[in-house]
Amino acid sequence: MSKTKTIIAIITVGISLGILLLSLTGAKDGLNIPQDNGTHTGFPAWHPPLKGYNDESLEATIIFSAFVMAICAYFSFKWTSQVPEEFKTYFIDKNINKTPTTEFDRLIAWYATITSLTGIAYFLFDVGKMWVTTGVLHNAIEVMILFAIHQGGSVKSSSFPAWIILYVLITSALSLYLSWPADALWFKMQGLVLDYFLAIQFARIFFGSCKGIGDEGHRLFDAENPGRTTIIRDSNTSENDVIVDDKSVGYFRPRYTLLLFFADFAHIFGNVYVTIWAFEVHSYILFSFTYCITFPLYTYFIYLDTHTVAMRPAQKYIVVPDADKLNVILVILSAIFLSFLTAKISMDHDN
């Protein structure tokens, strides 16, 4: 997108956001929401009393999703512990700077680990002020993933630890000390901004990689079953293009990055659904179950990222989004707009 088009897009999204915020100023009646108590602790929870509540179905789904995420975390760490050189993928930016995707993959592994812990905390405390001590770490990892993408695939800023600590402190303080429903609304809104931000960035990674690399094929390789070296050729390879292969399971292309978008989309779908249908117990069951889709997709991405080789002499590249300031401003404004639009739809639905 040209600079002029980006500026026009920023102005358009900014005006739309302003109109949306004005429409929310008189929506105080939508904030008169009854508050339920947590199942095990009796402390106030960040949701209203639920229609058709069945504690066994909901809590079983929460525990199941935490279990699935723990398994995903285990395999993610296993596959990223030692990545042979021929299996490494590189992020590449517009200046042709290359960064291995290993650190990014490990961030996703930590993402699965911490989110699994938030699931356990959800089971024990329900979502509320007690839960936010782990819930904020889930969001902090999302910030780290976004920052890594912004910096070309890894966190390279020496000031970043200070910023992430500041984010955790501010988010936690407002969540802990604001009154209902402002505390829940604050945490929900900033979380949705991060979710939408991730979706936009993952979509940009997919389109940028497909545009920048095209349909260049890669050979899928099972690194955990080493054996003899063979030469595999197809109609697109020359006599000199050889691929190390054993127990091959198919061809690989850069479009596998679409898994990142689908993973985050599943999470957004559940988050938006539970925001709009906040009084229905089935929405909380659905939201918890979406984690059983999101993190296996992330884990499958890591599997492909660490178990493939490129057709020589090519290397495996993923194109990171342009980190130009105007593009970043546009993405941030778009994520904020979508978050407030979700809140507006939720208020209109409840009324």
SVG drawing of the C-alpha trace seen along z (x, -y; Angstrom):
<svg xmlns="http://www.w3.org/2000/svg" viewBox="-33 -11 56 56">
<polyline fill="none" stroke="black" stroke-width="0.4" points="0.0,0.0 1.4,-3.4 2.0,-6.1 -0.9,-8.2 -3.3,-5.3 -2.1,-4.4 -2.7,-7.9 -6.2,-7.9 -6.9,-4.6 -5.6,-5.9 -7.9,-8.9 -10.9,-6.8 -10.4,-4.3 -9.7,-7.2 -13.0,-8.9 -14.9,-5.6 -13.4,-5.0 -14.4,-8.5 -18.0,-8.1 -18.1,-4.7 -16.8,-6.1 -19.4,-8.9 -22.1,-6.3 -20.9,-4.6 -20.9,-7.7 -24.6,-7.4 -24.6,-3.7 -24.3,-3.7 -27.5,-1.7 -25.7,1.2 -23.2,1.3 -25.9,2.1 -25.0,5.8 -25.7,8.1 -22.6,9.9 -22.3,13.6 -20.1,15.3 -17.3,17.8 -18.1,21.4 -15.4,22.5 -14.4,19.3 -17.6,17.4 -15.8,14.2 -17.4,12.0 -16.8,13.2 -16.4,11.3 -19.7,12.4 -23.4,12.2 -25.5,15.1 -25.6,17.7 -28.7,19.1 -28.8,22.9 -25.7,23.2 -24.2,26.7 -21.0,26.7 -20.0,30.1 -20.0,29.3 -18.3,26.0 -15.6,27.1 -14.9,30.3 -14.4,28.2 -12.0,25.9 -9.9,28.8 -9.9,30.5 -8.7,27.4 -5.9,26.8 -4.8,30.4 -4.7,30.0 -2.7,26.8 -0.2,28.5 0.3,31.2 0.8,28.6 3.3,26.8 5.3,30.0 5.6,30.8 6.3,27.2 9.3,27.1 10.4,30.5 10.4,29.6 12.2,26.2 14.9,27.5 17.3,28.4 16.5,27.5 19.1,28.7 20.4,26.1 18.7,27.6 15.3,27.4 15.6,23.8 13.1,21.2 14.0,17.5 12.0,14.4 13.0,11.9 12.1,8.2 12.1,5.6 15.8,4.9 16.7,8.7 17.6,9.1 17.2,12.7 16.2,13.9 15.6,17.6 12.0,18.4 13.2,20.5 12.6,17.7 9.2,17.0 8.3,20.6 9.4,20.8 7.3,17.8 4.3,19.7 5.3,22.6 5.3,20.3 2.0,18.9 0.5,22.5 2.1,23.1 0.9,19.9 -2.6,20.2 -2.8,23.7 -2.1,22.2 -4.8,19.6 -7.2,22.4 -6.4,24.1 -6.8,20.8 -10.2,20.3 -11.3,23.7 -10.2,22.9 -11.2,19.2 -13.5,18.4 -12.6,15.4 -12.2,12.4 -9.7,10.4 -8.1,13.6 -7.8,15.0 -6.2,11.9 -2.9,12.7 -2.4,15.4 -4.7,14.0 -2.5,10.9 0.5,13.2 -1.5,14.7 -1.9,11.2 1.8,10.3 2.9,13.2 0.7,11.9 2.4,8.5 5.8,10.3 4.8,12.1 3.6,8.8 6.8,7.1 8.9,9.9 7.0,9.7 7.5,5.9 11.3,6.3 11.7,8.8 11.1,12.1 12.7,11.7 12.8,9.3 15.9,7.2 15.2,4.1 17.0,3.8 14.2,1.6 11.5,4.2 11.6,5.9 10.8,2.5 7.9,2.0 6.4,5.5 6.7,5.1 5.0,1.7 2.2,3.2 1.7,6.0 1.6,3.6 -0.9,1.1 -3.2,3.8 -3.2,5.7 -3.7,2.5 -6.7,1.4 -8.2,4.9 -7.7,5.3 -8.8,1.9 -11.6,0.8 -15.1,1.7 -17.5,4.0 -18.1,3.9 -15.3,1.5 -12.6,4.0 -14.0,6.7 -14.6,4.3 -11.1,2.9 -9.5,6.4 -11.8,7.6 -11.2,4.6 -7.4,4.6 -7.4,8.3 -9.5,8.0 -7.2,5.3 -4.3,7.7 -6.3,10.6 -7.3,8.4 -3.8,7.0 -2.4,10.6 -4.9,11.6 -4.1,8.6 -0.3,9.2 -0.7,12.9 -2.8,12.1 0.0,9.7 2.6,12.4 0.6,14.8 0.0,12.4 3.5,11.0 5.1,14.5 2.9,15.7 3.6,12.6 7.3,12.4 8.0,16.1 5.2,17.3 4.4,21.0 8.0,22.2 7.7,25.8 9.4,27.2 9.8,30.8 8.2,31.9 10.7,34.0 10.2,36.0 13.3,35.1 12.4,37.5 12.8,40.5 16.3,40.2 17.5,42.7 19.1,43.0 19.5,40.0 17.6,40.1 17.2,37.7 13.7,36.6 12.8,34.6 9.6,33.3 8.6,31.4 9.8,28.1 13.3,29.2 16.4,29.5 19.0,32.3 21.0,30.3 18.2,29.6 18.2,32.3 16.3,32.7 17.4,34.7 14.4,36.8 13.3,39.8 9.7,40.9 8.5,37.8 4.8,37.0 4.2,34.4 5.2,31.1 5.4,27.8 4.7,24.3 5.0,20.9 1.2,20.7 1.4,22.8 1.7,19.4 -2.1,19.3 -2.2,21.6 -1.2,18.7 -4.2,16.7 -6.6,19.6 -5.4,20.2 -5.9,16.6 -9.2,16.4 -10.6,19.4 -9.6,17.6 -11.2,14.3 -14.4,16.1 -14.8,17.6 -13.8,14.3 -16.3,12.3 -19.0,14.9 -18.7,14.9 -18.7,11.1 -21.9,10.8 -23.8,13.7 -22.5,13.0 -25.6,14.3 -25.5,17.7 -23.5,20.6 -23.0,22.2 -21.0,19.2 -18.5,19.9 -18.3,23.5 -17.7,22.6 -15.0,20.1 -13.2,22.6 -13.3,25.2 -11.8,22.8 -8.5,23.2 -8.6,26.8 -8.5,25.6 -6.2,22.6 -3.2,24.2 -3.1,27.4 -3.1,25.2 -0.2,23.2 1.6,26.4 1.1,27.7 2.6,24.5 5.7,25.2 5.8,28.8 5.9,27.7 8.3,24.9 10.8,27.4 10.3,30.5 10.7,29.2 13.6,28.5 13.7,26.2 14.4,27.2 18.0,26.4 19.4,23.8 16.4,22.0 16.0,21.4 12.8,21.3 11.6,17.7 8.7,16.0 8.2,12.4 7.5,10.2 5.1,7.2 6.5,3.8 7.2,2.1 6.8,-1.4 5.2,-3.8 2.2,-4.6 1.4,-0.9 1.8,-0.3 -0.5,-3.2 -3.1,-1.8 -3.0,1.7 -3.3,0.4 -6.2,-1.9 -7.9,1.0 -7.5,3.3 -8.9,0.7 -11.8,0.0 -12.7,3.7 -12.5,4.1 -14.9,1.2 -17.1,2.4 -17.4,5.8 -18.3,3.9 -20.9,1.9 -22.5,5.0 -22.5,6.7 -24.3,3.7 -26.9,3.5 -27.5,7.2 -28.0,7.1 -30.4,4.2"/>
</svg>
